[in-house]
Amino acid sequence: MKVVKKDWDYYKKKHIESEIASANRWLQWIEGNIDSPIERIAFMHLIFLSNEFAPFEIDVKRQVEIGNYRVDFLVHHWDSDTWIVVECDGHDFHEKTKEQAAYDKERDRYFTVNGYIVLRYTGSQICSNPMDMYEDVGKIILERRRKTRESGGEENGPTT
């Protein structure tokens, strides 16, 4: 029986190949399940954020119904009971007319009154610097987490 000695470079190469295959499967899933290119970019950054905060338990869901509305993304931080609605506003569907702008403002008021934090980003903002969204959501969660721990209690989440 011949013994094959495998060195570090062999295992490193196999690990890299496995990681690349996993990333490709993930990207294919995103392309197959999220139609909007700006929502794909936003989703990837929100998932990256949730992985960075894993010990703090962040959940990211897409296309969630809240009341009579559907939001692009809902981010929930379990420790502080923080709920953040993230909306990706493509030019074709947002603020192109007065009616669209009024509808978006009505939605935002509904979410705010019911305990959600609303963040809106244009397609241009998401494409040019998606890390702004990542940082905004992260800052909100860290601040709410800090306040929750200082108060020794729970923040009040949404009422819907």
N, C-alpha and C positions, 0 to 999 in steps of 0.2 A: 504494500500500500504506500502510495506516494503522498507525502505531506506537503501541502502548498503553504508556504509562509506568505501571509498577507501583511503588508506594512501599512504604516499610517497613511500614505498617499492613496492606497487602494480604498481604505475606509472613508477618507475625506472625499474622494471622488464619488463613491456610492451615496454618501450623505447629501452632497450637493445635487446629484442627479435626482434623488428622492424629493428634495426641497423644491427643485425646479418643476418637477412633475406635479407636485401638490399645488404650487402657485398657479400653474397652467390650468389645472382643474378648477380652482377657485375663480380665476378670471373667466373661464368658459361659463361657469355657473352664473356669474354676474352678467355677462353678455346675453345669456339665454333667458334671464329672469327680470332684468331691469332694462326697459326700453329706452329711457332717456339717457343720453350720454352725460348730461350734467348730474343726474341722479346716480349714475355709476361712479363718478368721481367722488361725489359726496359720500356715498355708501362706503367706498373703500377707506376714506379718511375717518369716518365715524367708527368703522370696525377696528381700524388701527388704534384709534383712541380708546375703544373699549378694551382692547388687548393691553394697552399701556396701564389702564386702571383696573386690571383684573382683580386685584385684591379688594377693590372697593365696590365690585359688583355693578357694572354698568351693562344695561341691556339695550340693544338697538333693534328696533322693528321698523319695517317699511310698509307704507300703504295701510296705515291703521285708521279705522273709523272711530271718531270721537264725536258723539252726538250725531248731527246730520252732516258732518264733514269727514273728509278723508285727508289725512296729512301725509306728506312725503315720508318723513321719518319721525319716530318718537323715541327719544332717548330717556331712559329711566335709571336714575342712580339710587340704588336700594338703601344705602346707609342714611342718606339725608332725605329720602323720599322726594327727590327732585325730578320733575317731569319737564322735558324740553322738546318742543315741537320745532323741527327744522324743516323749512320750506325752501325748495329750489325753484326759483321763479324764472322760467324761460320767457323770453320776450313775447312770444306768440300768445301766451295765456295770462300775462300779468301786466297790469298798468298800461296796457295798450289803449284802453278806452277808460272813460270815467266810470262806467259800470263795473269793469273788472277791478279797478282800484278800490271802488266802494265795497265790492264783494270781499276782497282780501282784507280790508280793514274791519269789516263786520266779523269775519272769521277770527281775526286776531283778537278782537274784543271778547268774543265768546270764549276763546281759549284762556285768555288772561283772567277773565272773571271767574273761570272755573279752575284756577290754580296752576295753569301751564305757563311756562316761559316760552315765548315765541321768538325764533330767530329766522329771518328771511335773508336769502342770498340770491343775487342775480346769477344768471348763467355765466356772465362775464367774470364776476367775482369768484365763482367756484372754479372756473377754468384757469384764471390767471393766478390765483393764490388760494388753493383749497386749505392750506394750513391756517388761514384766518378762522375758518369755521372750526377746525380742530382746536385751536387755541381758545376761541370764545367759549365753546362748550366745556372744555377742560377747566377754564377759569371759573365759570359759573359753578361747576360741580365742586371744585376745591373750596370755593368760598362758602357754599351752602353746607358742605361737609364740616368745615371749620366752625361755622355758626351752630350747627346741630350739636357738635361735640362740646362746645363752650356752654351751651344752654343745658346740656345733659338730657335733652329731650328729643323728640321727633318733630321735624317740620311737618306742616300740613300739606298733603298732596292734593291732587285734583279732586273735585267733587263729582265728576261725571264718571 
